[in-house]
């Protein structure tokens, strides 16, 4: 039972190492020796990942892959698919028992077929201990039973507020408000100045996350921790009433917005405030159009404001790395993921994506990318503070189905646009969600 | 001995029209079986199970259909689909017929015009859908921009943000795309009508309307039946336009059964429910086919008897 003893050994040594650690970098080298993994002979790997949102991500990721092949001799083929197409592909692979060895996917995908995935507990423990531990949301997604890791977290795409500093100042605000009350005032002031905010209310798969923030900020939630649907609650109604006031300040047409709309409108100067990843700033900074480049200087970021719930209630796009049991080379796959997650690879990769993907490991918050440009800083805590998509229940088919059906977003859209009263919208959402969360 | 009997068997086969016919039919039957019957049967079966993506299901009878019957979004999608199909098919038929009649006249650059007419049909649907998505954009719409610049309206039209606007916008896109098919097919039908009939009618003093009503229309009916059956089927099962332009939004106002089926089956993982929604489309499609066959095609005069 070499496997067992190695793990035991690992645990005992890293506890000792952790106790003596002053900073992560000191004991990194010590723990490094503890990872023993003999990869299969002649291993070859196929990796399927979501297509980059920012170019730097893909470039450095592939450079790291090359490095891995040079070091280990393991050939790795990487395929890219639009992030929304990875989910069905991964599910089919799990179903038929063949496909890529490793799939990088999103949100609660791993929770749909946990029994088809290689147990990654040893790797997760190794990385966690080496790099200061995983953020809580990682365990909520990938350690569903509290014991076994069904995948390795890859990070999360932070969703923060992107705004124009000059417009905020013109609207009479020196500092971006951190609470929902101030946020509403700012939005109204921006609208009065003719530089309104805009948040997607169409069936935007990625940009719907602000709807979750809104409901959670007021204490509403889709389900409680027993997976009982509780969306029709006074807290939800309060959130929707607030949303109604907020919506009144939006640029017209947001009900039709899909994922790209807010980026387009922001870069065109038609809106001065929206919720997005750092990709708008990235696009502006790297634009060849001098006008848009100028805009980059005026772009600022802020975290989603805190509501009556009293804590951050962000919903960010979570990324996982899954190894499938059908893989002939699970050890090589683990070796690959370990390699990609190590500081030497992950650090530079974070930097070239200017923090589009926020790290899942605590030690990486020291990465200079978060401070080299103060505009990056709001994205630093994306993984740390975020809630999982099926909050506050368990992840699985019900959470995946309810999210894909846009129940939360439709409720917010219906209520804030006045098509239904907040109460009616919440009742409808309750009914729709109960179809998924039925026992 | 055995060789001899084999030859004679082959020889007999060769002489039997029935056996030969059966053999020649086999490849086609196999194709139908593998690519049509099997997927359809699988879809029907899936609709009766609780299969999820990544997990096999068990037979649950009509559970999915019962659950759908209580789902307001499903009924909304049924309404949207019927409305979308009815309005779009109506306009596609009349505009298509009108275009076909125009192109059947002796006009200048006839072949050039006919080629141009086909363009919307040739452009890949997804590309034309993306073009429409920009045309209807709430911030960058060319239509709104022109109208605002011309001083006719003072703010951008909310094409896709309002339920009814969105429905009519996607219907317009569908009509634009579907007209060429109807027009070209009807034009082909028009050209099979013998000019001597029109000559005779003209000599008898028939007006243009009478010529249309008593010659063109009756002789074109079989073509109309086929063309409109296809057109209705295509429209009813439309997916790409909606998926690119609205994804079924705002608040499901443009969700068709096909898009809802996809949304629930693939991103949502509820494969069985998606299959059930797809199966729920079948009765409508069969209905459309029956109407066209019995209503339009089986006119008594086509069978050689009196009307």
HADDOCK unambig.tbl for C-alpha pairs under 7 A between the chains (distance, minus, plus):
assign (segid A and resid 87 and name CA) (segid B and resid 267 and name CA) 6.83 0.50 0.50
assign (segid A and resid 88 and name CA) (segid B and resid 266 and name CA) 5.83 0.50 0.50
assign (segid A and resid 88 and name CA) (segid B and resid 267 and name CA) 6.56 0.50 0.50
assign (segid A and resid 91 and name CA) (segid B and resid 53 and name CA) 5.83 0.50 0.50
assign (segid A and resid 91 and name CA) (segid B and resid 54 and name CA) 4.86 0.50 0.50
assign (segid A and resid 92 and name CA) (segid B and resid 53 and name CA) 6.97 0.50 0.50
assign (segid A and resid 92 and name CA) (segid B and resid 54 and name CA) 6.04 0.50 0.50
assign (segid A and resid 94 and name CA) (segid B and resid 54 and name CA) 5.61 0.50 0.50
assign (segid A and resid 95 and name CA) (segid B and resid 54 and name CA) 4.36 0.50 0.50
assign (segid A and resid 95 and name CA) (segid B and resid 55 and name CA) 6.34 0.50 0.50
assign (segid A and resid 113 and name CA) (segid B and resid 54 and name CA) 6.28 0.50 0.50
assign (segid A and resid 202 and name CA) (segid B and resid 249 and name CA) 5.48 0.50 0.50
assign (segid A and resid 202 and name CA) (segid B and resid 250 and name CA) 5.40 0.50 0.50
assign (segid A and resid 203 and name CA) (segid B and resid 247 and name CA) 5.86 0.50 0.50
assign (segid A and resid 203 and name CA) (segid B and resid 249 and name CA) 5.57 0.50 0.50
assign (segid A and resid 253 and name CA) (segid B and resid 138 and name CA) 5.16 0.50 0.50
assign (segid A and resid 253 and name CA) (segid B and resid 158 and name CA) 5.55 0.50 0.50
assign (segid A and resid 253 and name CA) (segid B and resid 161 and name CA) 5.13 0.50 0.50
assign (segid A and resid 254 and name CA) (segid B and resid 161 and name CA) 6.63 0.50 0.50
assign (segid A and resid 255 and name CA) (segid B and resid 161 and name CA) 4.56 0.50 0.50
assign (segid A and resid 255 and name CA) (segid B and resid 250 and name CA) 5.67 0.50 0.50
assign (segid A and resid 256 and name CA) (segid B and resid 160 and name CA) 5.05 0.50 0.50
assign (segid A and resid 256 and name CA) (segid B and resid 161 and name CA) 4.23 0.50 0.50
assign (segid A and resid 256 and name CA) (segid B and resid 246 and name CA) 6.84 0.50 0.50
assign (segid A and resid 256 and name CA) (segid B and resid 249 and name CA) 6.68 0.50 0.50
assign (segid A and resid 256 and name CA) (segid B and resid 250 and name CA) 5.76 0.50 0.50
assign (segid A and resid 265 and name CA) (segid B and resid 139 and name CA) 6.79 0.50 0.50
assign (segid A and resid 397 and name CA) (segid B and resid 269 and name CA) 6.94 0.50 0.50
assign (segid A and resid 400 and name CA) (segid B and resid 268 and name CA) 5.74 0.50 0.50
assign (segid A and resid 401 and name CA) (segid B and resid 264 and name CA) 6.90 0.50 0.50
assign (segid A and resid 401 and name CA) (segid B and resid 268 and name CA) 4.17 0.50 0.50
assign (segid A and resid 401 and name CA) (segid B and resid 269 and name CA) 6.30 0.50 0.50
assign (segid A and resid 401 and name CA) (segid B and resid 270 and name CA) 6.77 0.50 0.50
assign (segid A and resid 404 and name CA) (segid B and resid 263 and name CA) 6.76 0.50 0.50
assign (segid A and resid 404 and name CA) (segid B and resid 264 and name CA) 6.99 0.50 0.50
assign (segid A and resid 404 and name CA) (segid B and resid 267 and name CA) 5.73 0.50 0.50
assign (segid A and resid 404 and name CA) (segid B and resid 268 and name CA) 4.77 0.50 0.50
assign (segid A and resid 405 and name CA) (segid B and resid 263 and name CA) 6.84 0.50 0.50
assign (segid A and resid 405 and name CA) (segid B and resid 264 and name CA) 6.60 0.50 0.50
assign (segid A and resid 405 and name CA) (segid B and resid 268 and name CA) 6.69 0.50 0.50
assign (segid A and resid 410 and name CA) (segid B and resid 251 and name CA) 5.21 0.50 0.50
assign (segid A and resid 413 and name CA) (segid B and resid 251 and name CA) 6.71 0.50 0.50
assign (segid A and resid 414 and name CA) (segid B and resid 251 and name CA) 6.59 0.50 0.50
